[in-house]
Amino acid sequence: MEFAFLGPLTIKSGSLTLSYSGPRNKSLLAALLLDVNRAVSVDRLIDVVWDHPPETARQQVQNRIGRLRTLLARTPGQGIRNAGGGYLLEVREEQVDGLRFRRLCAEADQARRLGELDRAAERLHSGLGLWQGSAFQDVNSLTLRGDVIGWEEARLNAVESLVEVEFSRQRHSSVIVDLHNWVQRYPYHEGLHCRLAEALHAGSRTGEALRVLQQLRLRLTRELGLDACAAVQSLQCRLLRRTPDADEPAQARAVHLASPNTTRVSRLLGSAIPFA
């Protein structure tokens, strides 16, 4: 049995997708998946499922857990058990896409530290390939919003790491298509736009690179009332001069993907949250 939440919330048994529909059922399952193999209190489940819990909330949680247990019982050794005054969903790491994503990112970080860039790139590509939309895309729970943002931040960190790895491997052109997709998803992320511009420039497409930066500056001004950060302006000036990157120190050339301040990042992530 496999559980997925890096996109629509789904349960699969082999090739069969099991039905566990309904917004409250999905919220309940989401809460259990966020703390797999750990007890989740009934109070926590109630907070996740209802903004304004009814008097029968505890009984309803028990009923919904019962239906989920029945569904999971189709697979031997899979289930939910009572624990610590709450419920615990027992799963193995390989059964949950989010846990596999987290492991692959950790392996990529280790590979980068060891200088194994090919392995790091492979792990990051595999991890990002698990995403099928926004985290918990069809779950609508205000209580889970912080958790959803945390997963989107993890995804963005993986994107940033992959771009850095590919640039270190001098594979600028190989990441251009992905960068185009990512800047559409994160339309205010200055670092990713800078990396796209640099990749285009490295492929002798400087005109396109300048258009990417100009469109970003216009978007920030018109939609957020913000000026582009210094890194964007510096890169735009450098491309206009067509100054070879090799003429500048590495520290001056670097465009840090995490350059936007907290406000910018919050706005950028908000565009990817289904119930923001």
C-alpha positions as CSV (number, residue, x, y, z in Angstrom):
1,M,0.0,0.0,0.0
2,E,1.3,3.5,-0.9
3,F,0.3,6.9,0.4
4,A,0.8,10.1,-1.5
5,F,0.4,13.7,-0.4
6,L,2.9,15.5,-2.6
7,G,-0.1,16.5,-4.7
8,P,-3.6,15.1,-4.3
9,L,-4.0,12.9,-1.3
10,T,-4.2,9.3,-2.4
11,I,-4.0,5.7,-1.2
12,K,-3.0,3.0,-3.6
13,S,-2.9,-0.8,-3.3
14,G,-0.9,-2.0,-6.2
15,S,-2.4,-0.4,-9.3
16,L,-5.7,0.3,-7.5
17,T,-6.5,3.7,-6.1
18,L,-8.6,3.3,-2.9
19,S,-11.5,5.6,-2.3
20,Y,-11.4,7.6,0.9
21,S,-13.1,10.8,-0.2
22,G,-14.7,13.7,1.6
23,P,-12.9,16.8,2.9
24,R,-13.0,15.7,6.6
25,N,-11.8,12.2,5.8
26,K,-8.9,13.7,3.8
27,S,-8.0,16.1,6.6
28,L,-8.0,13.2,9.1
29,L,-5.7,11.1,6.9
30,A,-3.4,14.1,6.3
31,A,-3.0,14.6,10.0
32,L,-2.0,10.9,10.5
33,L,0.4,11.0,7.5
34,L,2.2,14.1,8.8
35,D,3.1,12.2,11.9
36,V,3.4,8.6,10.6
37,N,4.5,6.1,13.2
38,R,3.7,8.6,16.0
39,A,0.6,8.9,18.1
40,V,-1.7,11.8,17.0
41,S,-4.0,12.9,19.8
42,V,-7.8,13.0,19.3
43,D,-7.7,16.7,20.1
44,R,-5.2,17.3,17.3
45,L,-7.4,15.4,14.9
46,I,-10.5,17.4,15.9
47,D,-8.6,20.7,15.4
48,V,-7.5,19.5,11.9
49,V,-10.9,18.2,10.8
50,W,-13.1,21.1,12.1
51,D,-12.6,24.8,12.4
52,H,-15.6,24.8,14.8
53,P,-16.0,21.3,16.2
54,P,-19.5,19.9,16.9
55,E,-20.3,18.3,20.2
56,T,-20.1,14.9,18.6
57,A,-16.5,15.5,17.2
58,R,-14.9,12.8,19.3
59,Q,-17.4,10.2,18.2
60,Q,-17.1,11.3,14.6
61,V,-13.3,10.9,14.8
62,Q,-13.7,7.4,16.1
63,N,-16.2,6.5,13.3
64,R,-13.9,7.9,10.6
65,I,-10.9,6.1,12.0
66,G,-12.9,2.9,12.0
67,R,-13.7,3.4,8.3
68,L,-10.1,4.1,7.5
69,R,-9.0,1.0,9.4
70,T,-11.4,-1.1,7.4
71,L,-10.0,0.3,4.2
72,L,-6.4,-0.3,5.2
73,A,-7.2,-3.8,6.4
74,R,-7.1,-4.9,2.8
75,T,-3.3,-5.0,3.1
76,P,-1.9,-7.4,5.7
77,G,0.3,-5.7,8.3
78,Q,-1.1,-2.3,7.5
79,G,-3.3,-0.4,9.9
80,I,-4.0,2.2,12.6
81,R,-3.6,1.4,16.3
82,N,-4.6,3.2,19.5
83,A,-1.6,4.8,21.1
84,G,-1.1,7.5,23.8
85,G,-4.8,8.5,23.9
86,G,-4.8,8.9,20.1
87,Y,-4.1,7.0,16.9
88,L,-0.9,5.9,15.2
89,L,-0.7,5.1,11.4
90,E,2.0,2.4,11.0
91,V,3.8,2.6,7.7
92,R,7.3,2.0,6.2
93,E,9.2,4.9,4.7
94,E,9.0,3.6,1.2
95,Q,5.2,3.6,1.4
96,V,4.9,7.4,1.7
97,D,6.0,9.8,-1.1
98,G,6.8,12.6,1.4
99,L,9.1,10.3,3.4
100,R,10.9,9.1,0.3
101,F,11.3,12.7,-0.9
102,R,12.8,13.7,2.5
103,R,15.2,10.7,2.4
104,L,16.3,11.5,-1.2
105,C,17.0,15.1,-0.2
106,A,19.1,14.0,2.7
107,E,21.1,11.6,0.5
108,A,21.6,14.4,-2.0
109,D,22.9,16.7,0.8
110,Q,25.4,14.0,1.9
111,A,26.5,13.4,-1.7
112,R,27.2,17.2,-2.1
113,R,29.3,17.3,1.0
114,L,31.3,14.4,-0.3
115,G,31.7,16.1,-3.7
116,E,29.6,13.4,-5.5
117,L,27.7,15.8,-7.7
118,D,26.3,13.3,-10.1
119,R,24.8,11.3,-7.3
120,A,23.4,14.4,-5.7
121,A,21.8,15.5,-9.0
122,E,20.2,12.0,-9.4
123,R,18.8,12.0,-5.9
124,L,17.3,15.5,-6.3
125,H,15.8,14.7,-9.7
126,S,14.2,11.6,-8.2
127,G,12.9,13.5,-5.2
128,L,11.4,16.3,-7.2
129,G,9.9,13.8,-9.6
130,L,7.7,12.5,-6.8
131,W,5.7,15.8,-6.7
132,Q,2.4,15.7,-8.6
133,G,1.1,19.2,-7.5
134,S,1.1,21.2,-4.3
135,A,1.5,19.4,-1.0
136,F,-1.8,18.1,0.3
137,Q,-3.4,19.8,-2.7
138,D,-7.0,18.7,-2.0
139,V,-6.8,19.1,1.8
140,N,-8.5,22.1,3.2
141,S,-7.6,22.6,6.8
142,L,-6.4,25.9,8.4
143,T,-4.7,23.9,11.2
144,L,-2.4,22.2,8.6
145,R,-1.5,25.3,6.7
146,G,1.9,25.6,8.5
147,D,2.7,22.0,7.7
148,V,1.8,22.6,4.1
149,I,4.1,25.6,3.9
150,G,6.9,23.6,5.5
151,W,6.6,21.0,2.7
152,E,6.5,23.6,0.0
153,E,9.7,25.2,1.5
154,A,11.3,21.8,1.5
155,R,10.4,21.5,-2.2
156,L,11.8,24.9,-3.0
157,N,15.1,24.0,-1.1
158,A,15.4,20.9,-3.3
159,V,14.9,23.0,-6.4
160,E,17.5,25.5,-5.3
161,S,20.0,22.7,-4.4
162,L,19.5,21.0,-7.8
163,V,20.1,24.2,-9.7
164,E,23.3,24.8,-7.7
165,V,24.5,21.2,-8.4
166,E,23.8,21.4,-12.1
167,F,25.6,24.7,-12.3
168,S,28.5,23.2,-10.5
169,R,28.5,20.4,-13.1
170,Q,28.6,23.0,-15.8
171,R,25.2,21.7,-17.1
172,H,23.5,25.0,-17.5
173,S,21.6,24.1,-20.6
174,S,20.2,20.9,-19.0
175,V,18.3,22.8,-16.4
176,I,16.8,25.6,-18.6
177,V,13.5,23.8,-19.2
178,D,13.1,23.0,-15.5
179,L,13.9,26.6,-14.6
180,H,11.3,27.9,-16.9
181,N,8.7,25.7,-15.2
182,W,9.9,26.7,-11.7
183,V,9.8,30.4,-12.3
184,Q,6.2,30.0,-13.5
185,R,5.4,28.2,-10.2
186,Y,7.4,30.8,-8.2
187,P,6.8,34.0,-10.1
188,Y,8.4,36.3,-7.5
189,H,11.5,34.2,-6.7
190,E,14.4,36.4,-7.8
191,G,17.1,33.8,-7.3
192,L,15.5,31.3,-9.7
193,H,14.9,34.0,-12.3
194,C,18.6,35.0,-12.0
195,R,19.7,31.4,-12.4
196,L,17.4,31.0,-15.5
197,A,19.0,34.2,-16.9
198,E,22.5,32.9,-16.3
199,A,21.7,29.6,-17.9
200,L,20.3,31.3,-21.0
201,H,23.3,33.6,-21.1
202,A,25.7,30.6,-20.9
203,G,23.9,29.2,-23.9
204,S,24.4,32.4,-25.9
205,R,20.8,33.4,-25.4
206,T,21.5,36.7,-23.7
207,G,18.5,38.5,-25.2
208,E,16.2,36.0,-23.7
209,A,18.0,36.2,-20.4
210,L,17.5,40.0,-20.3
211,R,13.8,39.6,-21.0
212,V,13.5,37.2,-18.1
213,L,15.0,39.7,-15.7
214,Q,13.0,42.7,-17.1
215,Q,9.7,40.8,-16.9
216,L,10.5,39.9,-13.3
217,R,11.2,43.5,-12.4
218,L,8.0,44.6,-14.0
219,R,6.0,41.9,-12.1
220,L,7.5,42.8,-8.8
221,T,6.8,46.5,-9.3
222,R,3.2,46.1,-10.6
223,E,2.0,43.2,-8.5
224,L,3.9,43.6,-5.2
225,G,5.1,47.2,-5.3
226,L,8.7,46.0,-4.7
227,D,12.0,46.9,-6.4
228,A,14.1,44.0,-7.5
229,C,16.9,43.0,-5.2
230,A,20.5,44.1,-5.8
231,A,21.4,40.7,-7.2
232,V,18.9,41.0,-10.0
233,Q,19.9,44.5,-10.9
234,S,23.6,43.6,-10.8
235,L,23.1,40.6,-13.1
236,Q,21.0,42.7,-15.5
237,C,23.7,45.3,-15.8
238,R,26.4,42.6,-16.2
239,L,24.5,41.0,-19.1
240,L,23.9,44.3,-20.7
241,R,27.6,44.9,-20.7
242,R,28.1,41.2,-21.8
243,T,30.9,41.0,-19.2
244,P,32.3,37.5,-19.1
245,D,31.6,35.8,-15.8
246,A,35.2,34.7,-15.5
247,D,36.4,38.3,-15.2
248,E,34.7,38.6,-11.8
249,P,35.5,36.9,-8.5
250,A,33.3,34.0,-7.7
251,Q,31.8,35.7,-4.6
252,A,30.8,38.7,-6.8
253,R,29.3,36.5,-9.5
254,A,27.2,34.3,-7.2
255,V,23.5,34.9,-7.2
256,H,22.2,33.3,-4.0
257,L,18.9,31.6,-4.6
258,A,17.7,32.4,-1.0
259,S,18.3,36.2,-1.6
260,P,14.6,37.3,-1.2
261,N,13.6,38.4,2.2
262,T,11.0,36.7,4.4
263,T,8.2,38.8,3.0
264,R,9.1,37.9,-0.6
265,V,9.4,34.2,0.2
266,S,6.1,34.2,2.1
267,R,4.4,35.7,-0.9
268,L,6.1,33.3,-3.3
269,L,5.1,30.2,-1.3
270,G,1.6,31.6,-0.8
271,S,1.1,31.3,-4.6
272,A,1.6,27.6,-4.3
273,I,-0.6,26.9,-1.4
274,P,-4.0,25.5,-2.4
275,F,-6.0,27.3,0.4
276,A,-3.8,30.4,0.9
